[in-house]
Amino acid sequence: MAGKQLIERDLIRCIGDGRSTPVWGEAWIPGIFPFSIEKSNYIIVGDMRVCDLMDGLGAWRDEILNLLFQSDICRRIRSIRSPDVRRVDKWNWGMRIAIFGGGFGNYRCYQSIKTSYGELVLGLFQQV
């Protein structure tokens, strides 16, 4: 189970049409870790999807972003290149994995653990 959590924390949603990605609690905002934010208590709106933050062509709706998020979060959301609304959302490796080449395998897992936990855990991998 710990291995699954280690891998899941490095996943981020790549936004396409935004229909399958919840705004709150899902890993989709680049540049923050763990890539997600929780809904504030003052926000009454229930379930929102990322598509609710875009117009029909995939442009971000600034009036909604500014209403819901702090300016630094708005900037990070706007940094997502124009979503392709013809595609569905998909999972991808976050930046912590991408800095090691983007793919994932035993070596990438090793590098991620090394970055996260330092030399403490490396002895375990060297024994395997």
N, CA, C and O of each residue as an XYZ file, in Angstrom:
512
protein
N       0.809     -1.191      0.000
C       0.000      0.000      0.000
C       0.857      1.261      0.000
O       0.495      2.245     -0.647
N       1.980      1.255      0.709
C       2.852      2.421      0.744
C       3.416      2.721     -0.643
O       3.585      3.885     -1.005
N       3.706      1.679     -1.417
C       4.204      1.873     -2.779
C       3.176      2.549     -3.659
O       3.519      3.414     -4.465
N       1.926      2.166     -3.516
C       0.848      2.774     -4.289
C       0.735      4.257     -3.962
O       0.582      5.079     -4.866
N       0.808      4.606     -2.691
C       0.724      6.007     -2.279
C       1.902      6.800     -2.813
O       1.747      7.959     -3.198
N       3.081      6.189     -2.840
C       4.271      6.857     -3.363
C       4.084      7.206     -4.831
O       4.447      8.299     -5.265
N       3.522      6.288     -5.587
C       3.307      6.528     -7.013
C       2.168      7.518     -7.231
O       2.296      8.426     -8.053
N       1.056      7.363     -6.515
C      -0.099      8.228     -6.712
C       0.202      9.688     -6.423
O      -0.371     10.571     -7.061
N       1.084      9.960     -5.480
C       1.335     11.352     -5.131
C       2.082     12.094     -6.226
O       2.130     13.324     -6.198
N       2.666     11.389     -7.190
C       3.365     12.030     -8.292
C       2.520     12.127     -9.559
O       3.019     12.566    -10.596
N       1.261     11.729     -9.495
C       0.388     11.825    -10.658
C      -0.313     13.173    -10.691
O      -0.633     13.741     -9.647
N      -0.547     13.675    -11.880
C      -1.290     14.912    -12.070
C      -2.188     14.745    -13.292
O      -1.827     14.068    -14.254
N      -3.362     15.370    -13.240
C      -4.289     15.304    -14.366
C      -3.852     16.271    -15.450
O      -3.551     17.432    -15.170
N      -3.817     15.796    -16.687
C      -3.639     16.657    -17.849
C      -5.038     17.001    -18.333
O      -5.836     16.116    -18.642
N      -5.320     18.273    -18.396
C      -6.675     18.725    -18.696
C      -6.909     18.743    -20.198
O      -6.138     19.319    -20.965
N      -7.996     18.097    -20.590
C      -8.485     18.142    -21.964
C      -9.796     18.913    -21.956
O      -9.799     20.144    -21.967
N     -10.916     18.182    -21.935
C     -12.214     18.856    -21.887
C     -12.612     19.251    -20.456
O     -13.560     20.014    -20.272
N     -11.906     18.745    -19.453
C     -12.166     19.114    -18.061
C     -13.385     18.469    -17.441
O     -13.708     18.760    -16.289
N     -14.068     17.609    -18.159
C     -15.326     17.027    -17.664
C     -15.138     15.952    -16.599
O     -16.043     15.729    -15.795
N     -14.000     15.285    -16.572
C     -13.817     14.180    -15.622
C     -12.919     14.543    -14.434
O     -12.585     13.681    -13.622
N     -12.533     15.812    -14.335
C     -11.635     16.228    -13.255
C     -12.340     17.186    -12.310
O     -12.699     18.295    -12.705
N     -12.545     16.767    -11.053
C     -13.123     17.690    -10.063
C     -12.153     18.845     -9.774
O     -10.936     18.661     -9.782
N     -12.703     20.025     -9.520
C     -11.880     21.187     -9.189
C     -11.215     21.000     -7.832
O     -10.040     21.324     -7.660
N     -11.970     20.477     -6.868
C     -11.497     20.395     -5.491
C     -10.947     19.000     -5.174
O     -11.590     17.989     -5.458
N      -9.757     18.960     -4.584
C      -9.193     17.720     -4.081
C      -8.573     16.805     -5.117
O      -8.155     15.697     -4.780
N      -8.500     17.230     -6.350
C      -7.905     16.415     -7.414
C      -6.597     17.056     -7.855
O      -6.477     18.281     -7.883
N      -5.636     16.241     -8.193
C      -4.312     16.742     -8.595
C      -4.352     17.208    -10.045
O      -4.272     16.393    -10.963
N      -4.477     18.532    -10.256
C      -4.509     19.044    -11.623
C      -3.845     20.412    -11.770
O      -3.643     20.874    -12.893
N      -3.504     21.067    -10.667
C      -2.935     22.411    -10.729
C      -1.413     22.315    -10.679
O      -0.856     21.850     -9.684
N      -0.735     22.750    -11.743
C       0.727     22.634    -11.774
C       1.400     23.609    -10.813
O       0.862     24.670    -10.496
N       2.576     23.226    -10.364
C       3.396     24.127     -9.577
C       3.139     24.144     -8.091
O       3.864     24.814     -7.355
N       2.131     23.429     -7.623
C       1.936     23.282     -6.185
C       2.000     21.800     -5.884
O       1.702     20.974     -6.747
N       2.380     21.462     -4.686
C       2.419     20.055     -4.331
C       1.551     19.870     -3.116
O       1.767     20.559     -2.119
N       0.605     19.001     -3.139
C       0.432     17.856     -4.036
C      -0.448     18.106     -5.250
O      -1.224     17.227     -5.626
N      -0.356     19.248     -5.863
C      -1.044     19.595     -7.111
C      -2.540     19.811     -6.966
O      -3.218     20.040     -7.968
N      -3.071     19.748     -5.769
C      -4.512     19.917     -5.600
C      -4.787     20.912     -4.486
O      -3.913     21.214     -3.674
N      -6.014     21.417     -4.459
C      -6.451     22.312     -3.392
C      -7.794     21.834     -2.875
O      -8.562     21.195     -3.595
N      -8.061     22.145     -1.645
C      -9.337     21.788     -1.029
C     -10.282     22.978     -1.106
O      -9.845     24.129     -1.119
N     -11.557     22.701     -1.156
C     -12.572     23.746     -1.235
C     -12.607     24.533      0.068
O     -12.624     23.953      1.153
N     -12.618     25.852     -0.045
C     -12.729     26.715      1.123
C     -14.133     26.635      1.704
O     -15.088     26.323      0.992
N     -14.257     26.912      2.976
C     -15.564     26.853      3.646
C     -16.549     27.887      3.119
O     -17.757     27.657      3.170
N     -16.067     29.021      2.615
C     -16.962     30.065      2.140
C     -17.534     29.778      0.751
O     -18.425     30.499      0.299
N     -17.050     28.756      0.073
C     -17.557     28.417     -1.264
C     -18.733     27.471     -1.104
O     -18.602     26.375     -0.561
N     -19.874     27.911     -1.583
C     -21.107     27.142     -1.421
C     -21.313     26.154     -2.561
O     -21.964     25.125     -2.386
N     -20.758     26.467     -3.726
C     -20.952     25.632     -4.914
C     -20.526     24.203     -4.593
O     -19.463     23.975     -4.015
N     -21.360     23.255     -4.972
C     -21.062     21.850     -4.714
C     -20.012     21.310     -5.652
O     -18.933     21.886     -5.787
N     -20.324     20.211     -6.296
C     -19.376     19.568     -7.203
C     -19.126     20.454     -8.419
O     -20.050     20.829     -9.141
N     -17.880     20.771     -8.619
C     -17.476     21.525     -9.807
C     -16.433     20.717    -10.550
O     -15.592     20.058     -9.939
N     -16.490     20.767    -11.833
C     -15.502     20.141    -12.703
C     -14.658     21.246    -13.328
O     -15.083     22.398    -13.402
N     -13.462     20.885    -13.776
C     -12.576     21.859    -14.393
C     -13.243     22.492    -15.611
O     -12.975     23.654    -15.918
N     -14.095     21.762    -16.304
C     -14.798     22.322    -17.469
C     -15.660     23.525    -17.083
O     -15.944     24.373    -17.929
N     -16.079     23.609    -15.810
C     -16.867     24.752    -15.343
C     -16.033     26.030    -15.261
O     -16.583     27.125    -15.145
N     -14.724     25.893    -15.320
C     -13.819     27.041    -15.265
C     -13.413     27.520    -16.651
O     -12.677     28.497    -16.787
N     -13.902     26.821    -17.691
C     -13.536     27.140    -19.073
C     -14.773     27.496    -19.883
O     -15.893     27.112    -19.546
N     -14.540     28.248    -20.968
C     -15.627     28.467    -21.912
C     -15.675     27.300    -22.889
O     -14.884     26.365    -22.762
N     -16.564     27.330    -23.837
C     -16.737     26.225    -24.774
C     -15.540     25.943    -25.665
O     -15.434     24.859    -26.238
N     -14.627     26.920    -25.788
C     -13.449     26.746    -26.632
C     -12.208     26.333    -25.838
O     -11.146     26.107    -26.418
N     -12.343     26.236    -24.514
C     -11.222     25.821    -23.679
C     -10.429     26.959    -23.063
O      -9.394     26.729    -22.437
N     -10.914     28.204    -23.238
C     -10.231     29.342    -22.609
C     -10.691     29.444    -21.148
O     -11.845     29.164    -20.823
N      -9.765     29.847    -20.286
C     -10.108     29.977    -18.869
C     -11.032     31.170    -18.670
O     -10.822     32.230    -19.259
N     -12.040     30.999    -17.853
C     -12.993     32.067    -17.534
C     -12.453     32.839    -16.327
O     -12.618     32.427    -15.179
N     -11.807     33.965    -16.620
C     -11.123     34.739    -15.586
C     -12.052     35.171    -14.457
O     -11.640     35.183    -13.297
N     -13.278     35.523    -14.768
C     -14.195     35.984    -13.717
C     -14.467     34.888    -12.692
O     -14.621     35.178    -11.506
N     -14.526     33.652    -13.128
C     -14.759     32.532    -12.196
C     -13.472     32.202    -11.434
O     -13.508     31.983    -10.223
N     -12.334     32.168    -12.142
C     -11.066     31.898    -11.468
C     -10.808     32.915    -10.360
O     -10.444     32.549     -9.243
N     -11.000     34.200    -10.680
C     -10.743     35.254     -9.695
C     -11.699     35.184     -8.514
O     -11.340     35.585     -7.406
N     -12.883     34.694     -8.728
C     -13.864     34.567     -7.653
C     -13.517     33.408     -6.710
O     -13.710     33.512     -5.499
N     -13.015     32.321     -7.261
C     -12.798     31.106     -6.480
C     -11.406     30.951     -5.876
O     -11.254     30.311     -4.835
N     -10.386     31.529     -6.516
C      -9.019     31.223     -6.136
C      -8.211     32.472     -5.812
O      -8.530     33.574     -6.259
N      -7.153     32.274     -5.022
C      -6.188     33.336     -4.770
C      -5.398     33.584     -6.047
O      -5.349     32.733     -6.935
N      -4.781     34.755     -6.128
C      -4.115     35.163     -7.373
C      -3.003     34.196     -7.799
O      -2.830     33.954     -8.993
N      -2.247     33.638     -6.841
C      -1.174     32.721     -7.241
C      -1.733     31.436     -7.835
O      -1.143     30.881     -8.761
N      -2.860     30.954     -7.320
C      -3.498     29.752     -7.885
C      -4.055     30.069     -9.271
O      -3.936     29.255    -10.186
N      -4.667     31.255     -9.434
C      -5.163     31.656    -10.759
C      -4.030     31.671    -11.775
O      -4.197     31.206    -12.902
N      -2.888     32.198    -11.383
C      -1.737     32.258    -12.283
C      -1.297     30.852    -12.681
O      -0.969     30.607    -13.842
N      -1.289     29.935    -11.727
C      -0.878     28.558    -12.026
C      -1.872     27.872    -12.964
O      -1.475     27.141    -13.872
N      -3.153     28.110    -12.742
C      -4.172     27.527    -13.622
C      -4.027     28.090    -15.027
O      -4.081     27.344    -16.005
N      -3.842     29.412    -15.134
C      -3.676     30.029    -16.453
C      -2.409     29.555    -17.164
O      -2.303     29.661    -18.385
N      -1.450     29.031    -16.399
C      -0.215     28.537    -17.025
C      -0.435     27.221    -17.775
O       0.409     26.806    -18.569
N      -1.562     26.576    -17.520
C      -1.895     25.362    -18.276
C      -2.194     25.793    -19.701
O      -3.084     26.609    -19.942
N      -1.447     25.242    -20.632
C      -1.693     25.639    -22.022
C      -3.140     25.383    -22.372
O      -3.797     24.537    -21.765
N      -3.629     26.109    -23.342
C      -5.047     26.002    -23.691
C      -5.453     24.543    -23.788
O      -4.948     23.803    -24.632
N      -6.371     24.134    -22.919
C      -6.812     22.741    -22.964
C      -7.459     22.419    -24.310
O      -8.141     23.256    -24.900
N      -7.238     21.220    -24.775
C      -7.849     20.744    -26.011
C      -9.180     20.100    -25.634
O      -9.216     18.957    -25.177
N     -10.266     20.832    -25.825
C     -11.578     20.352    -25.390
C     -12.081     19.183    -26.221
O     -13.150     18.641    -25.939
N     -11.328     18.785    -27.244
C     -11.699     17.597    -28.019
C     -11.159     16.330    -27.380
O     -11.517     15.226    -27.792
N     -10.299     16.477    -26.376
C      -9.691     15.325    -25.708
C     -10.235     15.187    -24.290
O     -10.685     16.155    -23.678
N     -10.179     13.974    -23.796
C     -10.568     13.728    -22.409
C      -9.369     13.988    -21.504
O      -8.223     13.967    -21.952
N      -9.644     14.229    -20.242
C      -8.578     14.401    -19.256
C      -7.862     13.070    -19.072
O      -8.461     12.010    -19.255
N      -6.585     13.122    -18.709
C      -5.835     11.886    -18.494
C      -4.822     12.102    -17.377
O      -4.473     13.233    -17.039
N      -4.365     10.999    -16.820
C      -3.329     11.048    -15.780
C      -1.968     11.110    -16.441
O      -1.749     10.529    -17.503
N      -1.049     11.829    -15.793
C       0.318     11.902    -16.266
C       1.229     12.061    -15.056
O       0.765     12.392    -13.965
N       2.529     11.825    -15.249
C       3.470     12.006    -14.152
C       3.689     13.475    -13.906
O       3.826     14.261    -14.844
N       3.721     13.850    -12.633
C       3.965     15.230    -12.239
C       5.407     15.628    -12.462
O       6.217     14.825    -12.923
N       5.728     16.865    -12.135
C       7.065     17.407    -12.377
C       8.150     16.662    -11.618
O       9.276     16.575    -12.108
N       7.860     16.126    -10.454
C       8.901     15.438     -9.697
C       9.403     14.222    -10.464
O      10.580     13.877    -10.359
N       8.543     13.568    -11.229
C       8.965     12.437    -12.051
C       9.525     12.949    -13.379
O      10.507     12.411    -13.891
N       8.898     13.992    -13.934
C       9.313     14.500    -15.240
C      10.758     14.976    -15.241
O      11.426     14.891    -16.271
N      11.261     15.476    -14.110
C      12.638     15.948    -14.095
C      13.629     14.797    -14.284
O      14.800     15.024    -14.586
N      13.157     13.571    -14.106
C      14.014     12.415    -14.311
C      13.797     11.789    -15.680
O      14.237     10.664    -15.915
N      13.136     12.485    -16.578
C      13.010     12.000    -17.941
C      11.597     11.710    -18.391
O      11.389     11.376    -19.558
N      10.604     11.826    -17.501
C       9.220     11.706    -17.909
C       8.652     10.308    -17.909
O       7.466     10.142    -17.626
N       9.444      9.286    -18.214
C       8.934      7.925    -18.200
C       8.931      7.382    -16.790
O       9.398      8.042    -15.862
N       8.412      6.193    -16.629
C       8.409      5.620    -15.292
C       8.812      4.160    -15.362
O       8.347      3.415    -16.224
N       9.657      3.771    -14.471
C      10.135      2.402    -14.370
C      10.838      2.256    -13.042
O      10.713      3.125    -12.180
N      11.576      1.174    -12.856
C      12.268      0.962    -11.584
C      13.239      2.089    -11.271
O      13.291      2.573    -10.140
N      14.013      2.510    -12.276
C      14.987      3.572    -12.038
C      14.296      4.875    -11.669
O      14.749      5.589    -10.774
N      13.192      5.193    -12.361
C      12.456      6.428    -12.064
C      11.888      6.375    -10.648
O      11.917      7.372     -9.927
N      11.383      5.241    -10.262
C      10.869      5.068     -8.905
C      11.996      5.276     -7.896
O      11.823      5.972     -6.895
N      13.131      4.679     -8.162
C      14.309      4.832     -7.306
C      14.680      6.308     -7.174
O      14.923      6.787     -6.066
N      14.728      7.036     -8.297
C      15.083      8.453     -8.271
C      14.067      9.270     -7.486
O      14.444     10.175     -6.741
N      12.790      8.963     -7.642
C      11.751      9.677     -6.904
C      11.899      9.464     -5.407
O      11.783     10.409     -4.626
N      12.153      8.228     -5.006
C      12.335      7.931     -3.584
C      13.592      8.619     -3.065
O      13.594      9.159     -1.959
N      14.642      8.602     -3.848
C      15.892      9.251     -3.435
C      15.658     10.738     -3.206
O      16.130     11.301     -2.219
N      14.929     11.372     -4.119
C      14.636     12.799     -3.984
C      13.754     13.059     -2.769
O      13.966     14.032     -2.045
N      12.772     12.201     -2.542
C      11.814     12.410     -1.460
C      12.392     12.105     -0.088
O      12.161     12.847      0.867
N      13.137     11.021      0.013
C      13.520     10.536      1.334
C      15.023     10.523      1.589
O      15.462     10.206      2.694
N      15.808     10.862      0.581
C      17.247     10.947      0.772
C      17.908      9.607      0.994
O      17.374      8.563      0.619
N      19.044      9.648      1.590
C      19.892      8.470      1.759
C      19.307      7.439      2.717
O      19.722      6.280      2.703
N      18.355      7.841      3.544
C      17.788      6.943      4.543
C      17.214      5.670      3.904
O      17.407      4.568      4.419
N      16.510      5.834      2.781
C      15.826      4.709      2.154
C      16.699      3.996      1.126
O      16.408      2.860      0.751
N      17.751      4.639      0.673
C      18.563      4.059     -0.394
C      19.142      2.699     -0.027
O      19.287      1.837     -0.894
N      19.469      2.498      1.222
C      19.997      1.212      1.646
C      19.029      0.082      1.376
O      19.440     -1.028      1.038
N      17.757      0.357      1.523
C      16.740     -0.668      1.245
C      16.754     -1.066     -0.224
O      16.677     -2.252     -0.543
N      16.852     -0.083     -1.126
C      16.865     -0.389     -2.549
C      18.136     -1.112     -2.959
O      18.101     -1.976     -3.835
N      19.241     -0.775     -2.346
C      20.495     -1.411     -2.707
C      20.528     -2.877     -2.282
O      21.277     -3.674     -2.847
N      19.716     -3.228     -1.290
C      19.657     -4.614     -0.822
C      18.779     -5.468     -1.723
O      18.905     -6.693     -1.728
N      17.886     -4.835     -2.490
C      16.939     -5.573     -3.325
C      17.573     -6.014     -4.620
O      16.916     -6.650     -5.444
